[in-house]
Amino acid sequence: MAPDLDSRVCVGRIAGAHGIRGWVRITSYTEAPEGVAAYGPVSDEKGERMFELEIMRMAKAQVVARIPGVNDRNAAEALRGVQLYVPRAALPAPDPDEFYFEDLTGLAVETVDGESIGVILSVQDFGTGPMIEVGESRGATILVPFTRAIVPVVDLAAGRIEIDPPIGLLEPVEKEPVENDLVEKDREADHDA
């Protein structure tokens, strides 16, 4: 029986190999990084492969884990980028003022003044805290820091969030033309020749 892919939550991503014994580095999305292995076996994005994670240690902000059957660096490196999922039923219910990042995807985004900005396309964390990717399509998006100051309202029941963007967050960046003396001198030399 195929797994219900909509009833799963992404708890981490394999970032690459660690050492030569087949251990992997995992970027954990759980509150405590070691929690990535706390809910039983994890599966890949399609639900086709299952992995038992044995936490070995922490390496900076990443979890180092062993996966039975992954016995060398090449096998571990082949798993780079695999998203790790657990059934939603295995996770505790969030507190009233908490939610899973998975639940944010697709929510409408408005400013506190009521201006529609788009929808949440994804939640990213590049190491400085979560950012929500907002837009109408993947081609034109903005990244909004997911802090209480900038995102004061998250209303899952209404399917929307409000943002209070700092000055400059929503305005497009206009690039000034850069004068390059060497290019100008080359043009002048070509013109004089």
Helices and strands as residue ranges (DSSP letters): G 5-7, E 8-18, E 23-28, G 33-37, E 42-43, E 50-51, E 54-59, E 62-66, H 73-77, E 83-87, G 88-90, G 101-103, E 108-111, E 116-125, E 130-137, E 140-145, E 153-155, E 160-163, H 181-192
